[in-house]
């Protein structure tokens, strides 16, 4: 049986990996449009990496927001704000590292999170 490729692209999972780094819409297009018709290890690897990266970032971001609005008084809000900026820059760095690996068709895990993401989302 001949496999169908979205837009006639056959690239071994590279496109699905690169597209998945563009948040919810990109991840959905990468998973449903590119990965489902032609499952391979490269696309699955980067889909796992990005899903874990985004979920971790959102959990930390909303957790800090909840803490800053609930427990911290006015003097501590500035500290939480600076911590959010640092966390955003760290996750942006992870995002660039992952996108670079997807562009080069490498299965290189992101620092700190990458290996754990592969085990947590092994079903993808």
DRENDO-533504 format. One record per residue (C-alpha): y, z, x; residue number from 1. Coordinates in steps of 0.1 Angstrom, whole numbers, padded with zeros to 4 digits, m for minus. Layout:
REM DRENDO-533504
<site Y="Y" Z="Z" X="X" nr="NUM"/>
...
END
This chain:
REM DRENDO-533504
<site Y="0000" Z="0000" X="0000" nr="1"/>
<site Y="0034" Z="m0010" X="0014" nr="2"/>
<site Y="0059" Z="0019" X="0016" nr="3"/>
<site Y="0094" Z="0015" X="0002" nr="4"/>
<site Y="0124" Z="0023" X="0023" nr="5"/>
<site Y="0158" Z="0031" X="0009" nr="6"/>
<site Y="0182" Z="0002" X="0016" nr="7"/>
<site Y="0154" Z="m0014" X="0037" nr="8"/>
<site Y="0159" Z="0010" X="0065" nr="9"/>
<site Y="0128" Z="0019" X="0086" nr="10"/>
<site Y="0138" Z="0042" X="0114" nr="11"/>
<site Y="0112" Z="0069" X="0119" nr="12"/>
<site Y="0132" Z="0096" X="0102" nr="13"/>
<site Y="0164" Z="0094" X="0122" nr="14"/>
<site Y="0186" Z="0084" X="0092" nr="15"/>
<site Y="0172" Z="0113" X="0070" nr="16"/>
<site Y="0179" Z="0137" X="0099" nr="17"/>
<site Y="0215" Z="0126" X="0104" nr="18"/>
<site Y="0224" Z="0124" X="0067" nr="19"/>
<site Y="0209" Z="0159" X="0061" nr="20"/>
<site Y="0237" Z="0174" X="0082" nr="21"/>
<site Y="0263" Z="0166" X="0056" nr="22"/>
<site Y="0259" Z="0196" X="0034" nr="23"/>
<site Y="0245" Z="0195" X="m0002" nr="24"/>
<site Y="0249" Z="0158" X="m0010" nr="25"/>
<site Y="0238" Z="0146" X="0024" nr="26"/>
<site Y="0208" Z="0169" X="0024" nr="27"/>
<site Y="0198" Z="0158" X="m0010" nr="28"/>
<site Y="0201" Z="0121" X="0000" nr="29"/>
<site Y="0182" Z="0127" X="0032" nr="30"/>
<site Y="0154" Z="0146" X="0014" nr="31"/>
<site Y="0150" Z="0125" X="m0018" nr="32"/>
<site Y="0162" Z="0092" X="m0006" nr="33"/>
<site Y="0148" Z="0089" X="0029" nr="34"/>
<site Y="0122" Z="0117" X="0034" nr="35"/>
<site Y="0102" Z="0115" X="0002" nr="36"/>
<site Y="0093" Z="0078" X="0003" nr="37"/>
<site Y="0084" Z="0080" X="0041" nr="38"/>
<site Y="0075" Z="0115" X="0052" nr="39"/>
<site Y="0076" Z="0120" X="0090" nr="40"/>
<site Y="0080" Z="0148" X="0114" nr="41"/>
<site Y="0115" Z="0140" X="0126" nr="42"/>
<site Y="0131" Z="0140" X="0092" nr="43"/>
<site Y="0112" Z="0171" X="0081" nr="44"/>
<site Y="0123" Z="0189" X="0113" nr="45"/>
<site Y="0160" Z="0182" X="0107" nr="46"/>
<site Y="0158" Z="0189" X="0070" nr="47"/>
<site Y="0144" Z="0223" X="0078" nr="48"/>
<site Y="0170" Z="0230" X="0104" nr="49"/>
<site Y="0200" Z="0221" X="0081" nr="50"/>
<site Y="0186" Z="0239" X="0051" nr="51"/>
<site Y="0182" Z="0271" X="0070" nr="52"/>
<site Y="0216" Z="0267" X="0088" nr="53"/>
<site Y="0234" Z="0262" X="0055" nr="54"/>
<site Y="0217" Z="0291" X="0036" nr="55"/>
<site Y="0222" Z="0315" X="0065" nr="56"/>
<site Y="0259" Z="0305" X="0068" nr="57"/>
<site Y="0265" Z="0309" X="0031" nr="58"/>
<site Y="0247" Z="0343" X="0030" nr="59"/>
<site Y="0268" Z="0356" X="0059" nr="60"/>
<site Y="0300" Z="0342" X="0045" nr="61"/>
<site Y="0296" Z="0356" X="0010" nr="62"/>
<site Y="0282" Z="0389" X="0024" nr="63"/>
<site Y="0314" Z="0393" X="0045" nr="64"/>
<site Y="0335" Z="0383" X="0015" nr="65"/>
<site Y="0318" Z="0409" X="m0007" nr="66"/>
<site Y="0322" Z="0436" X="0019" nr="67"/>
<site Y="0358" Z="0428" X="0025" nr="68"/>
<site Y="0367" Z="0429" X="m0012" nr="69"/>
<site Y="0346" Z="0460" X="m0020" nr="70"/>
<site Y="0347" Z="0484" X="0009" nr="71"/>
<site Y="0373" Z="0475" X="0034" nr="72"/>
<site Y="0409" Z="0487" X="0029" nr="73"/>
<site Y="0439" Z="0466" X="0039" nr="74"/>
<site Y="0437" Z="0474" X="0076" nr="75"/>
<site Y="0401" Z="0461" X="0079" nr="76"/>
<site Y="0407" Z="0428" X="0060" nr="77"/>
<site Y="0422" Z="0412" X="0091" nr="78"/>
<site Y="0392" Z="0421" X="0112" nr="79"/>
<site Y="0368" Z="0406" X="0086" nr="80"/>
<site Y="0390" Z="0375" X="0085" nr="81"/>
<site Y="0387" Z="0371" X="0122" nr="82"/>
<site Y="0350" Z="0377" X="0121" nr="83"/>
<site Y="0347" Z="0349" X="0095" nr="84"/>
<site Y="0365" Z="0325" X="0118" nr="85"/>
<site Y="0342" Z="0333" X="0147" nr="86"/>
<site Y="0311" Z="0329" X="0125" nr="87"/>
<site Y="0324" Z="0296" X="0112" nr="88"/>
<site Y="0330" Z="0284" X="0148" nr="89"/>
<site Y="0295" Z="0295" X="0158" nr="90"/>
<site Y="0279" Z="0277" X="0129" nr="91"/>
<site Y="0300" Z="0246" X="0135" nr="92"/>
<site Y="0287" Z="0246" X="0171" nr="93"/>
<site Y="0251" Z="0248" X="0158" nr="94"/>
<site Y="0259" Z="0220" X="0134" nr="95"/>
<site Y="0272" Z="0197" X="0162" nr="96"/>
<site Y="0241" Z="0205" X="0184" nr="97"/>
<site Y="0218" Z="0197" X="0155" nr="98"/>
<site Y="0236" Z="0165" X="0145" nr="99"/>
<site Y="0235" Z="0154" X="0182" nr="100"/>
<site Y="0198" Z="0160" X="0183" nr="101"/>
<site Y="0193" Z="0140" X="0151" nr="102"/>
<site Y="0214" Z="0111" X="0163" nr="103"/>
<site Y="0193" Z="0110" X="0195" nr="104"/>
<site Y="0160" Z="0113" X="0175" nr="105"/>
<site Y="0151" Z="0146" X="0192" nr="106"/>
<site Y="0133" Z="0175" X="0177" nr="107"/>
<site Y="0154" Z="0201" X="0195" nr="108"/>
<site Y="0158" Z="0234" X="0176" nr="109"/>
<site Y="0192" Z="0250" X="0172" nr="110"/>
<site Y="0199" Z="0281" X="0192" nr="111"/>
<site Y="0189" Z="0314" X="0176" nr="112"/>
<site Y="0179" Z="0299" X="0142" nr="113"/>
<site Y="0159" Z="0268" X="0149" nr="114"/>
<site Y="0124" Z="0281" X="0156" nr="115"/>
<site Y="0126" Z="0306" X="0127" nr="116"/>
<site Y="0138" Z="0278" X="0103" nr="117"/>
<site Y="0106" Z="0258" X="0112" nr="118"/>
<site Y="0084" Z="0286" X="0101" nr="119"/>
<site Y="0103" Z="0296" X="0070" nr="120"/>
<site Y="0106" Z="0261" X="0056" nr="121"/>
<site Y="0072" Z="0248" X="0067" nr="122"/>
<site Y="0066" Z="0233" X="0033" nr="123"/>
<site Y="0092" Z="0206" X="0037" nr="124"/>
END
